[in-house]
Amino acid sequence: MKDLTQGSVTKHLLHMSAFLAASMLVQTLYLLADLYWVGHLGKEAIAAVGVAGNLTMIVLALTQMLGVGTTTLMSQATGRKDQQHAEVVFNQSFVMSILIAFALGVIGFILRPVYCDWLSADAATAHLAKAYLLWFLPGLLLQFPLVALGAALRATGIIKPAVGFQVLSVLLNIVLAPLLIFGIGPWPKLGVTKRRSARDVHFDSDR
């Protein structure tokens, strides 16, 4: 735990803001890397990822509320040197993140077909979006406990490990994305996790 009540306030602000800026940059690079490789699969694949990616805004709003609340309450307890209260806040935040993620996951999987059909311009895009969400939605749900953990670390002045983990995840994504999408070497060709190609979907819909 880092005591942010001691030392220069300006120094603490610059230190924290620098790592937060790096975190936001890393998140952008994650999305850009995915779009770059998915772009090689065709316009339907890009549209499908875009349709599924709209859910990110909902998750971002919910996780921001959870993260800001956790950081505020835990930082106050940390500043008072009240470790017991800080632990209570963290436990409540973590349990709440699990419950919200579970509820959103149930709703998301139930409404997944309707959501994709509603926002997709054609059958091919809807099919790919449904397949993509099967894998993308669980990843989104993991953001809730991760945000709770990250908020707790920021509240105690510990931010380097969280940013380091994000950087590592982006590097792994950049390396593994082309291997899994195109099936290079021993890796399976997943594309947008589709079982059939867009051409097959067009053919079926024409029939």
Backbone as a ProteinNet text record, in pm:
[ID]
protein_1_A
[PRIMARY]
MKDLTQGSVTKHLLHMSAFLAASMLVQTLYLLADLYWVGHLGKEAIAAVGVAGNLTMIVLALTQMLGVGTTTLMSQATGRKDQQHAEVVFNQSFVMSILIAFALGVIGFILRPVYCDWLSADAATAHLAKAYLLWFLPGLLLQFPLVALGAALRATGIIKPAVGFQVLSVLLNIVLAPLLIFGIGPWPKLGVTKRRSARDVHFDSDR
[TERTIARY]
85.2	0	87.6	56.3	132.8	55	119.7	53.5	54.7	-59.2	-68.9	-96	-110.4	-131.1	1	110.5	243	311.1	389.9	465.2	390.9	448.1	394.7	265.8	161	35	53.5	127.1	151.7	223.9	321.9	396	305.4	220.4	127.4	30.7	-19.4	-112.5	-47	73.9	144.5	175.2	213.5	245.6	122.1	11.5	-110.6	-167.1	-168.8	-226.8	-145.1	-14.3	70.4	35.9	18.8	-13.9	-157.8	-249	-386.7	-393.1	-314	-308.6	-253.2	-150.8	-94.8	-197.6	-279.2	-383.1	-486.1	-528.1	-624.9	-566	-437.8	-372.2	-365.4	-336.8	-328.2	-464	-570.4	-703.7	-737.3	-696.4	-719.7	-640.3	-515.3	-432.2	-490.2	-552.4	-615.9	-723.4	-808.5	-916.5	-861.6	-762.3	-705.8	-640.3	-573.6	-509.8	-614.5	-725.3	-832.3	-892.7	-921.9	-981.5	-888.6	-759.4	-663.7	-667.2	-663.1	-660	-796.3	-902.4	-1036.6	-1067.9	-1009.9	-1032.3	-991.8	-901.1	-858	-961.9	-1065.1	-1167.4	-1284.3	-1290.7	-1398.6	-1486.8	-1572.8	-1657.5	-1760.1	-1809	-1906.3	-1844.7	-1718.7	-1651.5	-1631.2	-1590.6	-1571.3	-1704	-1811	-1942.4	-1988.5	-1960.9	-2002	-1930	-1801.3	-1724.9	-1775	-1811.8	-1865.9	-1998.6	-2085.3	-2215.1	-2194.7	-2109.8	-2083.5	-2011.7	-1923.9	-1846.5	-1927.8	-2049.6	-2134.9	-2166.6	-2166.8	-2193	-2083.7	-1967.1	-1857.1	-1895.7	-1976	-2015.9	-2102.6	-2190.1	-2273.8	-2187.5	-2097.6	-2008.3	-1918.9	-1871	-1784.9	-1858.3	-1984.1	-2061.3	-2081	-2115.1	-2138.6	-2009.8	-1901.9	-1775.4	-1720.2	-1746.4	-1700.8	-1771.3	-1901.5	-1974.2	-1918.6	-1893.5	-1838.8	-1698.2	-1616	-1477.3	-1464	-1541.5	-1534.1	-1580.7	-1689	-1737.4	-1637.5	-1577.9	-1479.4	-1357	-1306.1	-1187.3	-1212.8	-1328.2	-1359.3	-1366.7	-1445	-1462.8	-1335	-1263.3	-1140.7	-1030.5	-1021.8	-919.1	-944.3	-1071.5	-1103.7	-1063.6	-1095.5	-1058.2	-907.2	-839.8	-693.8	-630.1	-685.4	-632.7	-649.6	-758	-780.3	-701.8	-631.5	-558.4	-654.7	-775.7	-878.9	-880.7	-791.1	-776.8	-900.9	-963.2	-1081.3	-1193.6	-1219	-1325	-1288	-1160.5	-1115.3	-1139.3	-1115.2	-1138	-1287	-1370.6	-1516.1	-1561.7	-1512.8	-1548.8	-1504.2	-1383.3	-1333.5	-1417.2	-1448.6	-1528.8	-1666.4	-1729.1	-1860	-1851.6	-1748	-1730.9	-1706.7	-1626.3	-1593.9	-1716.8	-1791.2	-1913.8	-2014.6	-2027.6	-2119.5	-2077.9	-1948.3	-1901.1	-1936.2	-1926.6	-1961.6	-2110.5	-2192.8	-2337.8	-2382.7	-2325.6	-2361.9	-2318.6	-2199	-2149.7	-2238.1	-2278.9	-2364.9	-2500.4	-2559.9	-2690.1	-2680.1	-2576.7	-2559.1	-2530.3	-2458	-2429.1	-2555.2	-2642.4	-2767.8	-2852.7	-2866.4	-2944.8	-2880.9	-2747.6	-2676.7	-2691.6	-2678.6	-2689.5	-2834	-2930.3	-3070	-3106.5	-3061.2	-3096.5	-2997.5	-2895.6	-2791.6	-2847.6	-2933.2	-2984.2	-3066.4	-3155.5	-3239.6	-3155.1	-3057.4	-2969.2	-2893.5	-2835.8	-2756.8	-2844.5	-2961.5	-3053.1	-3103.2	-3123	-3177	-3076.7	-2950.5	-2850.8	-2772	-2782.1	-2705	-2779.1	-2701.3	-2760.8	-2803.1	-2742.9	-2776.4	-2756.5	-2795.1	-2788.4	-2644.6	-2554	-2413.5	-2353.3	-2378.3	-2326.3	-2387.5	-2518.6	-2585.2	-2528.2	-2503.7	-2448.4	-2310.4	-2226.1	-2090.6	-2093	-2184.2	-2193.7	-2236.4	-2329.2	-2372.6	-2257.3	-2181.4	-2067.3	-1960.1	-1936.3	-1834.2	-1872.2	-2001.6	-2046.7	-2035.1	-2039	-2023.6	-1891.1	-1789.6	-1657.7	-1629.1	-1686.7	-1658.5	-1731.3	-1854.8	-1933.8	-1870.8	-1822.4	-1754.8	-1634.3	-1561.2	-1448.3	-1493	-1606.3	-1659.9	-1699.9	-1758	-1803.7	-1687	-1572.3	-1454.5	-1405.1	-1449.1	-1407.4	-1457.3	-1570	-1627.1	-1537.3	-1499.2	-1407.9	-1271	-1225	-1095.1	-1098.1	-1208.6	-1221.2	-1226.1	-1295.5	-1301.4	-1162.6	-1086.4	-949.8	-861.8	-873.2	-793.3	-827	-955.8	-997.5	-942.3	-941.6	-887.4	-737.8	-666.8	-523.2	-497	-575.7	-557.1	-586.7	-686.8	-722.9	-611.6	-531.6	-420.1	-287.9	-294.7	-174.5	-91.1	-140.2	-66.4	-127.2	-54.4	-110.1	-23.3	104.9	195.6	157.5	123.3	89.5	-29.1	-132.8	-251	-217.7	-140.6	-101.4	-9.3	79.8	169.3	94	-9.4	-91.7	-164.2	-213.5	-281.2	-185.8	-65.2	34.1	65	80.5	107.7	-7.1	-132.1	-247.3	-253.9	-217	-217.9	-110.9	5.8	113.4	73.8	11.5	-35.6	-142.6	-230.9	-335.8	-277.4	-177.4	-114.4	-48.2	10	79	-19.8	-119.6	-210.1	-322.7	-362.7	-476.2	-457.2	-347.8	-332.6	-317.8	-256.4	-238.3	-372.4	-460.6	-589.9	-690.7	-686.4	-782.1	-756.6	-628.5	-595.5	-546.4	-528.4	-485.8	-344.6	-252.1	-112.7	-46.1	22.6	92.8	-2.6	25.4	-60.8	-189.1	-205.2	-320	-445.9	-561.1	-686.8	-730.9	-789.6	-840.5	-978.9	-987.6	-1113.3	-1188.2	-1118.4	-1185.5	-1252.9	-1382.5	-1461.8	-1540.1	-1472	-1529.2	-1651	-1646.4	-1761.7	-1740.3	-1849.5	-1844.3	-1859.3	-1918.9	-1935.1	-1884.3	-1848.9	-1798.5	-1914.2	-1882.8	-1984.6	-2047.7	-1968.2	-2021.8	-2129.4	-2107.3	-2206.2	-2335.4	-2321.9	-2440.1	-2519.2	-2449.9	-2518.5	-2592.1	-2527.4	-2587.1	-2712.8	-2704.8	-2820.7	-2934.9	-2901.9	-3008.4	-3072.7	-2993.9	-3050	-3146.8	-3117.1	-3206.1	-3337.6
-120.5	0	123.9	219.5	343.2	455.3	527.4	635.3	761.9	794	912.3	1039.6	1027.8	1146.6	1214.3	1150.1	1204.7	1243.4	1349.6	1390.2	1492.9	1520.8	1623	1575.4	1656.2	1621.9	1622.8	1721.2	1730.1	1606.7	1560.8	1441.9	1319.3	1305.8	1192.7	1198	1318.8	1333.9	1298.7	1346.3	1316.9	1168.4	1108.3	965	881.9	912.6	835.8	861	987.5	1020	960.3	952	895	748	674.2	532.2	513	602.7	592.8	622.3	719.8	750.5	631.8	567.9	448.9	337.6	324.7	222.8	246.8	371.2	404.4	380.5	412.4	388.6	240	160.3	15.5	-41.9	6.9	-41	-7.6	110.8	149.1	60.3	31.7	-54.6	-195.4	-239.8	-372.6	-379.5	-275.5	-272	-255.9	-169.9	-146.6	-272.5	-347.8	-471.6	-571.3	-582.7	-673.8	-631.2	-501.4	-452.5	-470.8	-455.3	-470	-611.4	-710.5	-848.8	-894.8	-854.1	-892.2	-829	-711.9	-645.6	-728.8	-823.6	-910.9	-1018	-1030.2	-1132.2	-1080.7	-951.1	-896.3	-800.4	-731.7	-627.7	-684.2	-806.2	-865	-889.7	-934.8	-961	-832.6	-725	-596.6	-547.4	-558.4	-514.3	-597	-726.8	-814.7	-778.1	-751.5	-711.1	-576.3	-487.4	-358.2	-372.2	-459.3	-482.5	-537.8	-636.8	-695.4	-597.3	-516.5	-422.6	-310.6	-287.2	-182.9	-212.3	-339	-375.3	-326.8	-296.8	-246.6	-118	-32.8	94.7	72.2	-28.2	-59	-109.5	-201.2	-255.2	-145	-56.5	52.8	142.8	174.2	260.1	194	66.2	-4.7	-21.6	-56.4	-75.2	56.9	166.9	296.5	333.9	306.7	334.3	251.4	124.5	36.3	79.4	112.5	148.6	279.4	380.1	510.2	498.5	426.2	408.1	334.7	229	151.9	235.4	307	390.1	497.8	562.6	671.2	622	516.2	467	405.8	331.3	268	370.3	472.6	574.6	653	676.8	744.6	658.6	529.5	439.7	426.6	421.2	410	534.6	651	775.8	784	724.5	722.4	611.2	530.6	413.4	310.9	307.2	215.7	92.8	-0.3	-117.1	-205.9	-216.3	-302.8	-253.8	-123.5	-68.8	-82.6	-65.4	-80.4	-222.8	-319.6	-459.2	-486.8	-426.4	-443.7	-385.8	-266.8	-203.7	-289.9	-342.4	-426.1	-552.9	-617.5	-740.3	-712.6	-604.2	-570	-538.2	-465.4	-428.9	-551.9	-642.9	-761.9	-851.8	-869.8	-950.7	-884.8	-752.6	-680.5	-696.2	-692.5	-707.7	-845	-948.1	-1084	-1093.9	-1036.4	-1043.5	-967.8	-849	-770.2	-842.3	-898	-970.6	-1091.3	-1163.4	-1280.8	-1239.9	-1133.8	-1087.5	-1040.1	-963.2	-914.2	-1028.4	-1129.9	-1244.4	-1321.7	-1342.8	-1413.5	-1335.9	-1205.2	-1122.3	-1119.3	-1106.9	-1098.2	-1222.9	-1339.4	-1463.1	-1489.8	-1447.2	-1465.7	-1374.8	-1249.7	-1151.9	-1146.5	-1228.9	-1225.2	-1240.6	-1340	-1352.2	-1231.3	-1183.8	-1068.7	-944.2	-923.6	-806.6	-805.9	-917.9	-925.7	-910.4	-973.3	-959.9	-817.2	-749.9	-614.5	-513.3	-524.9	-425.3	-460.5	-582.4	-623.5	-587	-551.7	-510.3	-628.2	-745.7	-862.3	-988.9	-1102	-1229.8	-1271.6	-1240.4	-1278.9	-1208.5	-1078.1	-1001.6	-1049.6	-1075.2	-1122.8	-1256	-1345.8	-1477.2	-1464.8	-1381.5	-1364.4	-1293.8	-1197.9	-1126.8	-1221.3	-1310.1	-1408.9	-1500.3	-1544.9	-1632.7	-1559.5	-1434.5	-1355.7	-1329.1	-1301.2	-1271.3	-1390.7	-1512.2	-1629.8	-1626.3	-1568.8	-1561.4	-1423.2	-1320.9	-1184.2	-1148.7	-1196.5	-1162.8	-1212.3	-1337.4	-1378.3	-1290.7	-1247.4	-1158.2	-1024.6	-973.1	-848.8	-864.8	-978.7	-1000.6	-1006	-1052.5	-1056.5	-916.6	-815.8	-679.5	-633.1	-686.3	-639.3	-672.1	-797.9	-822.8	-760	-751.4	-688.5	-540.1	-473.8	-331.8	-313.2	-401	-392.4	-407.6	-502.9	-522.2	-401.9	-351.7	-236.3	-112.5	-91.4	24	15.3	-105.5	-123.6	-92.9	-134.1	-105.5	44	110.1	254.8	329.1	282.9	349.8	342.1	237.6	222.7	272.1	338.3	395.8	298	177.7	75.9	67	110.7	115.7	46.4	30.6	-30.5	-174.1	-260.8	-399.6	-408.8	-325.8	-330.7	-289.2	-181.2	-135.2	-236.4	-294.4	-396.2	-517.2	-556.7	-669	-635.2	-511.3	-468.9	-469.1	-419.8	-419.1	-561	-650.7	-790.6	-852.1	-820.8	-876.4	-825.9	-699.7	-644.9	-711.2	-730.5	-797	-939.8	-1009.6	-1145.3	-1142.9	-1042.4	-1030.8	-1004.2	-917.4	-886.2	-1009.5	-1092.5	-1211.9	-1323.1	-1344.8	-1458.7	-1431.7	-1306.3	-1275.6	-1327.6	-1293.9	-1346.1	-1497.1	-1555.5	-1700.8	-1772.7	-1723.2	-1788.8	-1753	-1629.7	-1588.9	-1662.3	-1671.9	-1730.3	-1873.9	-1925.3	-2063.8	-2089.2	-2005.3	-2018.2	-2130.7	-2220	-2330.5	-2426.6	-2463.5	-2561.4	-2501.6	-2370.3	-2306.2	-2330.2	-2347	-2365.3	-2234.1	-2242.9	-2124.7	-2092.3	-1984.9	-1949.6	-1838.9	-1754.9	-1642.9	-1556.2	-1530.3	-1461.2	-1567.6	-1675.8	-1792.2	-1844.8	-1845.5	-1891.3	-2035.8	-2109.2	-2246.5	-2252.6	-2146.8	-2140.8	-2007.4	-2000.9	-1877.2	-1784.7	-1657.8	-1561.4	-1601.3	-1660.5	-1704.6	-1811.4	-1901.9	-2004.9	-1944.2	-1841.2	-1777.7	-1709.7	-1640.5	-1577.1	-1680.5	-1794.1	-1899.4	-1953.2	-1974.5	-2027.3	-1926.3	-1798.1	-1698.4	-1680.5	-1696.6	-1684	-1797.3	-1914.5	-2025.8	-2006.1
0	0	0	-87.7	-97.6	-31.9	58.2	131.3	46.2	-14.7	-100.3	-20.7	111.5	193.6	227.8	193.3	221	89.4	93.8	-24.4	-108.5	-224.9	-313.9	-381.8	-373.7	-439.8	-591	-641.7	-786	-837.5	-763.4	-802.6	-805.8	-706.7	-703.6	-822.3	-852.8	-964.2	-1096.9	-1117.8	-1242.4	-1254.9	-1144.5	-1145.6	-1179	-1113.5	-1137.2	-1276.4	-1318.4	-1448.8	-1562.7	-1547.2	-1652.9	-1675.9	-1568.9	-1583.3	-1631.3	-1589.6	-1638.5	-1787.9	-1834	-1976.8	-2054.6	-1999.5	-2064.5	-2071.2	-1966.4	-1965.3	-2075	-2093.9	-2198.4	-2337	-2355.1	-2482.6	-2513.4	-2412.6	-2430.7	-2471.9	-2411	-2446.5	-2591.4	-2638.2	-2777.5	-2872	-2837.2	-2920.7	-2931.1	-2823.9	-2825.1	-2932.9	-2938	-3036	-3177.2	-3194.1	-3327	-3382.8	-3297.6	-3342.8	-3391.7	-3316.9	-3358.8	-3491.8	-3505.9	-3629.5	-3748.4	-3726.3	-3835.9	-3893.1	-3805.7	-3853.7	-3902	-3834.1	-3878	-4012.6	-4039.8	-4167.4	-4286.9	-4268.2	-4377.8	-4410.1	-4325.5	-4348.3	-4431.8	-4456.4	-4537.3	-4460.9	-4537.3	-4477.6	-4380.9	-4407.1	-4315.1	-4178.5	-4177.7	-4050.8	-3972	-4041.1	-3972.9	-3915.4	-3994.8	-3947.6	-3828.5	-3831.3	-3721.5	-3592.6	-3602.4	-3483.9	-3432.6	-3524.7	-3483.5	-3411	-3461.6	-3397.2	-3255.7	-3244.5	-3113.1	-3021.6	-3080.7	-3000.7	-2939	-2989.9	-2930.8	-2784.6	-2749.2	-2609.2	-2515.9	-2573.4	-2491.5	-2420.3	-2487.7	-2427.8	-2303.4	-2309.6	-2193	-2077.7	-2110.5	-2007.9	-1951.7	-2038.5	-1993	-1894.7	-1922.9	-1832.7	-1696.1	-1697.5	-1571.4	-1491.3	-1558.6	-1487.3	-1434.4	-1506.9	-1457.4	-1328.5	-1321.9	-1197.1	-1082.3	-1110.6	-1008.1	-967.9	-1067.3	-1040	-964	-1004.6	-937.1	-792.4	-770.7	-634.3	-547	-602.2	-526.2	-493.3	-593.1	-571.3	-467.5	-473.3	-380.2	-236.5	-214.5	-78	-21.2	-105.9	-56.2	-31.6	-116.4	-95.6	32.2	63.4	188.9	308.7	301.5	411.3	422.4	307.6	308.7	367.7	331.7	387.5	537.7	589.2	735	803.1	725.4	777.2	837.9	781.8	829.4	737.1	764.3	678.2	681.7	797.9	809.1	717.9	717.3	632.8	484.9	454.1	315.4	265.3	352.3	314.4	294	376.7	361.4	227.5	193.9	65.9	-50.5	-43.3	-152.8	-168.2	-56.2	-63.2	-123	-80.3	-134.7	-283.7	-322.2	-462.7	-549.2	-499.9	-578.8	-595.5	-485.8	-493.7	-587.5	-578.1	-666.4	-812.1	-839.9	-977.7	-1033.7	-951	-994.7	-1023.6	-936.5	-953.8	-1078.4	-1100.6	-1218.9	-1345.7	-1343.7	-1460.8	-1490.5	-1387.2	-1407.4	-1466.5	-1410.6	-1460.1	-1603.4	-1634.5	-1771.2	-1867.7	-1820.6	-1905.4	-1941.7	-1843.8	-1870.3	-1970.6	-1947.4	-2038.9	-2177.7	-2180.2	-2307.3	-2392.8	-2330.8	-2408.4	-2453.2	-2372.5	-2412	-2529.5	-2523.9	-2626.3	-2742.3	-2738.7	-2842.6	-2983.3	-3012	-3149.9	-3193.5	-3103.8	-3137.7	-3159.7	-3072.6	-3082.4	-3214.7	-3251.9	-3375.3	-3499.2	-3498.5	-3612.4	-3626.9	-3516.4	-3517.8	-3573.6	-3534.1	-3571.5	-3697.7	-3744.5	-3862.3	-3990.1	-4092.2	-4219.7	-4305.2	-4283.1	-4364.3	-4282	-4340.3	-4269.2	-4240.5	-4333.7	-4314.1	-4193.1	-4183.3	-4069.6	-3938.5	-3938.5	-3817	-3771.9	-3868.2	-3834.2	-3771	-3830.6	-3777.3	-3642	-3626	-3498.1	-3386.2	-3414.8	-3314.1	-3274.6	-3373.1	-3344.3	-3265	-3300.7	-3232	-3086.9	-3063.2	-2927.6	-2833.9	-2889.3	-2804.2	-2729.6	-2792	-2729.6	-2672.3	-2733.3	-2690.8	-2561.7	-2546.3	-2428.3	-2298.3	-2291.1	-2166.3	-2134	-2237.6	-2213.5	-2156.5	-2205.9	-2151.8	-2006.1	-1972.3	-1834.9	-1737.5	-1784.8	-1698.3	-1661.6	-1738.9	-1709.1	-1572.6	-1528.1	-1401	-1281.7	-1259.6	-1147.3	-1167.4	-1292.9	-1318.5	-1284.7	-1317.9	-1284.1	-1133.2	-1063.1	-917.1	-856.1	-908.6	-859	-891.5	-1015.3	-1054.9	-974.7	-947	-867.6	-725.4	-670.5	-535.6	-532.5	-635.5	-640.6	-654.8	-741.1	-757.6	-627.9	-555.9	-430.5	-327.9	-335.3	-240.7	-298.7	-416.1	-475.6	-555.1	-576.5	-651.8	-791.2	-892.7	-1027.1	-1131.1	-1103.1	-1200.6	-1237.9	-1140.8	-1179.2	-1274	-1251.5	-1337	-1479.4	-1493.5	-1627.4	-1693.2	-1616.5	-1671.4	-1722.7	-1651.1	-1696.2	-1825.4	-1837.1	-1959.5	-2077.9	-2056.8	-2165	-2209.4	-2114.1	-2146.6	-2226.2	-2186.5	-2257.3	-2400.7	-2423.8	-2559.7	-2644.6	-2587.7	-2662.2	-2699.3	-2606	-2636.4	-2744.8	-2738.8	-2839.8	-2978.6	-2985.7	-3114.4	-3174.4	-3088.6	-3137.2	-3172.9	-3085.1	-3103.6	-3202.2	-3217.7	-3305.3	-3447.5	-3515.6	-3652.6	-3657.5	-3554.7	-3554	-3544.4	-3457.3	-3437.3	-3545.7	-3594	-3697	-3827.4	-3867.1	-3997.7	-3989.1	-3866.3	-3852.6	-3901.1	-3861.4	-3902.6	-3824.2	-3896.4	-3832.3	-3764.8	-3639.2	-3570.8	-3513.4	-3525.5	-3465.3	-3549.7	-3486.6	-3562.4	-3626.8	-3744.4	-3813.9	-3760.4	-3681.4	-3617.5	-3689.5	-3764.5	-3828.8	-3724	-3741.4	-3638.8	-3563.5	-3531	-3460.8	-3533.5	-3667	-3744.3	-3786.3	-3795.5	-3843.1	-3994.1	-4050.8	-4194.4	-4244.1	-4368.6	-4425.9	-4459.8	-4482.4	-4521	-4653.5	-4742.2	-4870.4	-4849.7	-4754.5	-4725.4	-4672.7	-4589.3	-4533.1	-4642.6	-4735.3	-4846.7	-4929.3	-4950.1	-5031.5	-4966	-4833.7	-4762	-4761.9	-4743.6	-4739.1	-4876.6	-4983.3	-5117.9	-5145.6	-5091.4	-5113.5	-5038.5
[MASK]
+++++++++++++++++++++++++++++++++++++++++++++++++++++++++++++++++++++++++++++++++++++++++++++++++++++++++++++++++++++++++++++++++++++++++++++++++++++++++++++++++++++++++++++++++++++++++++++++++++++++++++++++

